[in-house]
Amino acid sequence: MDLSQETIKIMISLLPGFLFIKVVCLRCSIKKYEVHNYIVDSLIVSLVIYAVASFIGVTISDTDWKPIIKILSLTIVLALIWSVIINRDWLAKLLHPGDVQLSTHSSIFPVKGIDKFKGKWHLVRYSDGKEIVGIIREYNHETHEALIEKGHLVMKGGSLSPESAWYYSPSGDQIVYMRTLEENNHE
């Protein structure tokens, strides 16, 4: 056989793994995936998908395209099921039964916690020493951009600037911390 035909067959055999990983990454907010891990994981996932396909009676032939469609459909279904398992931490609950568990998410704060910050009063401190008190309306955990409504600069001595304004902190501003304030302390 020709080398190009062999290369195409290898790429087609890895296609279910690539598709599986792409669907899982999109459904689970996984943004960064190393290239060398991507190829190895695609190979492993493809082998598992082909094993499941052969278990349910789907085999690939060189002449028929229908089994390929069935395998790609099976890939999407398995990727959706796996993304639900990851998002709900079912694997961690199965392996570590008990009341207290840590999430297996690599970025638990952005996935589950940022919505609790929005719409509430916070003291935001930046690496340059500047502090702003205001309501966080938007926060991007990837770029660390923040949009703060009714913001007041904290002056020397702890007093707040008299005028409130919208503050936007671009991705270059380093936020050191955000502390939630009681609602009756700042109005």
C-alpha positions in Angstrom: 0.0 0.0 0.0 0.9 3.6 -0.5 2.3 5.6 2.4 -0.4 8.2 2.0 -3.2 5.7 2.2 -1.7 4.2 5.4 -1.5 7.7 6.9 -5.1 8.4 6.0 -6.1 5.1 7.6 -4.2 6.0 10.8 -5.8 9.4 10.9 -9.3 7.9 10.4 -8.6 5.4 13.2 -7.7 8.3 15.5 -10.7 10.4 14.5 -13.0 9.1 17.2 -10.5 9.9 19.9 -10.0 13.4 18.6 -13.7 14.0 18.3 -14.3 12.5 21.8 -11.6 14.8 23.4 -12.9 17.9 21.6 -16.5 17.3 22.7 -15.4 16.7 26.3 -13.2 19.8 26.3 -16.1 21.9 25.0 -18.6 20.5 27.6 -16.3 20.7 30.6 -14.6 24.0 30.1 -11.2 22.5 29.6 -9.2 25.1 27.7 -5.6 23.9 27.8 -4.7 20.6 26.4 -1.0 19.7 25.6 -0.4 18.5 22.1 1.6 15.4 23.1 -1.1 14.4 25.6 -3.8 15.0 22.9 -2.4 12.4 20.5 -1.7 9.7 23.1 -5.1 10.3 24.7 -6.8 10.2 21.3 -5.2 6.9 20.6 -6.3 5.4 23.9 -9.8 6.8 23.6 -10.0 5.5 20.0 -9.0 2.0 21.1 -11.7 2.1 23.9 -14.3 3.3 21.4 -13.4 0.6 18.9 -13.6 -2.0 21.7 -17.1 -0.8 22.7 -18.2 -0.7 19.0 -17.0 -4.3 18.5 -18.7 -5.3 21.7 -22.1 -4.0 20.4 -21.4 -5.5 16.9 -20.2 -2.6 14.8 -17.1 -3.4 12.7 -15.4 -1.3 10.1 -14.8 -2.4 6.6 -12.9 -0.7 3.8 -15.9 -0.5 1.5 -18.9 0.6 3.8 -19.2 4.0 5.3 -22.2 3.2 7.5 -20.1 1.7 10.4 -18.0 4.8 10.4 -21.1 6.9 10.9 -22.2 4.6 13.7 -18.8 4.8 15.4 -18.8 8.6 15.2 -22.3 8.7 16.7 -21.2 6.3 19.4 -18.2 8.6 20.0 -20.4 11.7 20.5 -22.8 9.8 22.8 -19.9 8.5 24.9 -18.2 11.9 25.1 -21.5 13.5 26.3 -21.9 10.8 28.9 -18.2 11.2 30.0 -18.6 15.0 30.2 -21.6 14.7 32.6 -19.6 12.3 34.7 -16.7 14.8 34.9 -19.0 17.9 35.5 -20.9 16.2 38.3 -17.8 14.6 39.9 -19.4 11.2 39.9 -16.1 9.4 39.5 -14.7 11.1 42.6 -17.9 10.2 44.5 -17.6 6.6 43.4 -13.9 6.3 44.3 -14.1 8.3 47.5 -17.4 7.6 49.2 -18.2 9.8 52.2 -19.6 13.2 53.1 -16.6 15.4 52.6 -15.0 15.4 49.1 -12.8 17.7 47.1 -13.8 18.3 43.5 -11.6 16.9 40.8 -12.0 20.0 38.7 -8.7 21.7 38.0 -10.4 25.1 38.2 -13.2 24.7 40.7 -13.5 28.4 41.5 -14.3 29.6 37.9 -16.6 26.6 37.3 -18.7 26.7 40.4 -17.9 29.8 42.4 -17.7 32.9 40.3 -21.5 33.3 40.1 -21.6 33.7 43.9 -19.4 36.7 43.6 -21.4 38.6 40.9 -23.9 41.2 42.1 -22.4 41.5 45.6 -20.2 44.1 47.3 -16.5 43.4 47.4 -13.3 45.0 48.3 -10.9 44.3 45.4 -7.1 44.8 46.1 -4.7 45.1 43.2 -0.9 44.3 43.2 -0.1 48.0 42.9 -1.8 48.7 46.3 -5.0 50.2 44.9 -8.3 49.1 46.5 -11.8 49.5 45.1 -15.1 48.8 46.9 -18.0 48.0 44.5 -20.3 45.5 43.0 -18.7 42.9 40.8 -20.8 42.6 37.6 -18.5 40.5 35.5 -15.3 38.6 36.0 -13.3 36.6 33.5 -11.3 33.9 35.2 -9.1 33.3 32.2 -8.0 36.9 31.6 -8.7 38.2 35.1 -10.7 41.1 33.8 -13.3 42.6 36.1 -16.1 45.0 35.7 -17.1 46.8 38.9 -20.3 48.8 39.3 -20.7 51.6 41.9 -17.0 51.4 42.6 -15.3 53.7 45.1 -11.6 54.0 45.5 -10.3 53.4 49.0 -8.4 56.6 50.0 -5.6 56.8 52.6 -7.0 56.4 56.0 -9.7 53.9 54.8 -12.3 56.5 53.6 -14.1 56.0 50.2 -14.0 58.4 47.3 -17.3 60.4 47.3 -18.3 59.6 43.7 -19.1 56.1 42.5 -18.2 55.0 39.0 -17.9 51.9 36.9 -14.4 50.4 37.0 -12.9 48.1 34.5 -9.7 46.3 35.4 -8.0 45.0 32.2 -6.2 41.7 32.1 -2.8 43.4 32.9 -4.0 44.5 36.3 -3.1 41.8 38.9 -5.9 41.3 41.4 -4.5 40.1 44.8 -7.8 39.3 46.4 -11.5 40.0 46.5 -13.2 40.1 49.9 -17.0 40.0 50.2 -18.5 42.8 52.3 -21.7 43.0 54.3 -24.3 44.9 52.3 -25.1 47.5 54.9 -21.4 48.6 55.4 -20.9 50.6 52.2 -24.0 52.5 51.2 
